[in-house]
Amino acid sequence: MQHTDYVGSYRKMVIYLAIPGAILLYTAVFA
């Protein structure tokens, strides 16, 4: 149970960090 919850939380954190990270990277490349 805890393993599934951990994986779900980890994937959610990665998505939340990847979205603004991709925006910053896109802005840095075309700035």
Biopython code that builds the backbone (N, CA, C, O; Angstrom):
import numpy as np
from Bio.PDB.StructureBuilder import StructureBuilder

atoms = [
    (1, "MET", "N", (0.839, -1.197, 0.000)),
    (1, "MET", "CA", (0.000, 0.000, 0.000)),
    (1, "MET", "C", (0.879, 1.254, 0.000)),
    (1, "MET", "O", (0.684, 2.164, -0.806)),
    (2, "GLN", "N", (1.828, 1.283, 0.898)),
    (2, "GLN", "CA", (2.686, 2.463, 0.997)),
    (2, "GLN", "C", (3.514, 2.653, -0.269)),
    (2, "GLN", "O", (3.782, 3.781, -0.683)),
    (3, "HIS", "N", (3.923, 1.525, -0.887)),
    (3, "HIS", "CA", (4.744, 1.627, -2.096)),
    (3, "HIS", "C", (3.949, 2.296, -3.215)),
    (3, "HIS", "O", (4.475, 3.150, -3.929)),
    (4, "THR", "N", (2.675, 1.907, -3.368)),
    (4, "THR", "CA", (1.843, 2.499, -4.421)),
    (4, "THR", "C", (1.640, 3.985, -4.143)),
    (4, "THR", "O", (1.710, 4.804, -5.059)),
    (5, "ASP", "N", (1.389, 4.333, -2.883)),
    (5, "ASP", "CA", (1.183, 5.728, -2.525)),
    (5, "ASP", "C", (2.459, 6.530, -2.765)),
    (5, "ASP", "O", (2.408, 7.677, -3.207)),
    (6, "TYR", "N", (3.606, 5.913, -2.468)),
    (6, "TYR", "CA", (4.889, 6.587, -2.673)),
    (6, "TYR", "C", (5.120, 6.844, -4.153)),
    (6, "TYR", "O", (5.557, 7.928, -4.538)),
    (7, "VAL", "N", (4.828, 5.852, -4.982)),
    (7, "VAL", "CA", (5.021, 6.004, -6.425)),
    (7, "VAL", "C", (4.091, 7.085, -6.960)),
    (7, "VAL", "O", (4.505, 7.909, -7.776)),
    (8, "GLY", "N", (2.851, 7.092, -6.514)),
    (8, "GLY", "CA", (1.898, 8.100, -6.973)),
    (8, "GLY", "C", (2.345, 9.496, -6.563)),
    (8, "GLY", "O", (2.256, 10.430, -7.361)),
    (9, "SER", "N", (2.821, 9.653, -5.338)),
    (9, "SER", "CA", (3.291, 10.954, -4.868)),
    (9, "SER", "C", (4.536, 11.383, -5.636)),
    (9, "SER", "O", (4.698, 12.558, -5.967)),
    (10, "TYR", "N", (5.416, 10.418, -5.918)),
    (10, "TYR", "CA", (6.655, 10.728, -6.646)),
    (10, "TYR", "C", (6.328, 11.187, -8.060)),
    (10, "TYR", "O", (6.881, 12.178, -8.538)),
    (11, "ARG", "N", (5.429, 10.467, -8.730)),
    (11, "ARG", "CA", (5.072, 10.844, -10.107)),
    (11, "ARG", "C", (4.400, 12.212, -10.120)),
    (11, "ARG", "O", (4.647, 13.016, -11.018)),
    (12, "LYS", "N", (3.546, 12.482, -9.121)),
    (12, "LYS", "CA", (2.865, 13.777, -9.054)),
    (12, "LYS", "C", (3.888, 14.892, -8.857)),
    (12, "LYS", "O", (3.787, 15.948, -9.482)),
    (13, "MET", "N", (4.878, 14.658, -7.984)),
    (13, "MET", "CA", (5.905, 15.667, -7.738)),
    (13, "MET", "C", (6.717, 15.914, -9.006)),
    (13, "MET", "O", (7.022, 17.060, -9.336)),
    (14, "VAL", "N", (7.067, 14.846, -9.714)),
    (14, "VAL", "CA", (7.850, 14.985, -10.947)),
    (14, "VAL", "C", (7.079, 15.804, -11.975)),
    (14, "VAL", "O", (7.656, 16.660, -12.646)),
    (15, "ILE", "N", (5.786, 15.550, -12.100)),
    (15, "ILE", "CA", (4.967, 16.299, -13.065)),
    (15, "ILE", "C", (4.920, 17.774, -12.664)),
    (15, "ILE", "O", (5.099, 18.651, -13.508)),
    (16, "TYR", "N", (4.681, 18.051, -11.380)),
    (16, "TYR", "CA", (4.592, 19.433, -10.926)),
    (16, "TYR", "C", (5.908, 20.175, -11.100)),
    (16, "TYR", "O", (5.909, 21.385, -11.328)),
    (17, "LEU", "N", (7.039, 19.461, -10.996)),
    (17, "LEU", "CA", (8.343, 20.102, -11.179)),
    (17, "LEU", "C", (8.718, 20.184, -12.653)),
    (17, "LEU", "O", (9.400, 21.120, -13.070)),
    (18, "ALA", "N", (8.277, 19.212, -13.440)),
    (18, "ALA", "CA", (8.663, 19.159, -14.852)),
    (18, "ALA", "C", (7.965, 20.246, -15.664)),
    (18, "ALA", "O", (8.559, 20.791, -16.594)),
    (19, "ILE", "N", (6.725, 20.569, -15.333)),
    (19, "ILE", "CA", (5.986, 21.572, -16.108)),
    (19, "ILE", "C", (6.668, 22.943, -16.032)),
    (19, "ILE", "O", (7.012, 23.488, -17.080)),
    (20, "PRO", "N", (6.882, 23.528, -14.845)),
    (20, "PRO", "CA", (7.574, 24.825, -14.786)),
    (20, "PRO", "C", (9.021, 24.712, -15.235)),
    (20, "PRO", "O", (9.576, 25.665, -15.783)),
    (21, "GLY", "N", (9.636, 23.564, -15.010)),
    (21, "GLY", "CA", (11.018, 23.358, -15.454)),
    (21, "GLY", "C", (11.111, 23.424, -16.962)),
    (21, "GLY", "O", (12.040, 24.024, -17.503)),
    (22, "ALA", "N", (10.153, 22.812, -17.651)),
    (22, "ALA", "CA", (10.145, 22.839, -19.112)),
    (22, "ALA", "C", (9.896, 24.257, -19.616)),
    (22, "ALA", "O", (10.486, 24.677, -20.611)),
    (23, "ILE", "N", (9.028, 24.989, -18.934)),
    (23, "ILE", "CA", (8.746, 26.376, -19.330)),
    (23, "ILE", "C", (10.000, 27.231, -19.161)),
    (23, "ILE", "O", (10.324, 28.031, -20.038)),
    (24, "LEU", "N", (10.704, 27.069, -18.047)),
    (24, "LEU", "CA", (11.926, 27.842, -17.818)),
    (24, "LEU", "C", (12.987, 27.475, -18.846)),
    (24, "LEU", "O", (13.687, 28.351, -19.355)),
    (25, "LEU", "N", (13.110, 26.196, -19.153)),
    (25, "LEU", "CA", (14.095, 25.748, -20.136)),
    (25, "LEU", "C", (13.748, 26.310, -21.513)),
    (25, "LEU", "O", (14.629, 26.789, -22.228)),
    (26, "TYR", "N", (12.482, 26.255, -21.884)),
    (26, "TYR", "CA", (12.030, 26.788, -23.174)),
    (26, "TYR", "C", (12.319, 28.285, -23.254)),
    (26, "TYR", "O", (12.778, 28.785, -24.281)),
    (27, "THR", "N", (12.044, 28.998, -22.149)),
    (27, "THR", "CA", (12.294, 30.443, -22.119)),
    (27, "THR", "C", (13.788, 30.741, -22.202)),
    (27, "THR", "O", (14.198, 31.677, -22.888)),
    (28, "ALA", "N", (14.603, 29.945, -21.503)),
    (28, "ALA", "CA", (16.048, 30.169, -21.504)),
    (28, "ALA", "C", (16.635, 29.936, -22.894)),
    (28, "ALA", "O", (17.536, 30.660, -23.317)),
    (29, "VAL", "N", (16.133, 28.936, -23.599)),
    (29, "VAL", "CA", (16.668, 28.610, -24.924)),
    (29, "VAL", "C", (16.323, 29.703, -25.929)),
    (29, "VAL", "O", (17.149, 30.056, -26.770)),
    (30, "PHE", "N", (15.111, 30.241, -25.847)),
    (30, "PHE", "CA", (14.667, 31.230, -26.837)),
    (30, "PHE", "C", (14.774, 32.660, -26.324)),
    (30, "PHE", "O", (14.263, 33.581, -26.961)),
    (31, "ALA", "N", (15.433, 32.862, -25.176)),
    (31, "ALA", "CA", (15.561, 34.207, -24.621)),
    (31, "ALA", "C", (16.710, 34.949, -25.308)),
    (31, "ALA", "O", (16.983, 36.104, -24.981)),
]
sb = StructureBuilder()
sb.init_structure("model")
sb.init_model(0)
sb.init_chain("A")
sb.init_seg("    ")
for serial, (resi, resn, name, xyz) in enumerate(atoms, 1):
    if name == "N":
        sb.init_residue(resn, " ", resi, " ")
    sb.init_atom(name, np.array(xyz, "f"), 0.0, 1.0, " ", f" {name:<3s}", serial, name[0])
structure = sb.get_structure()
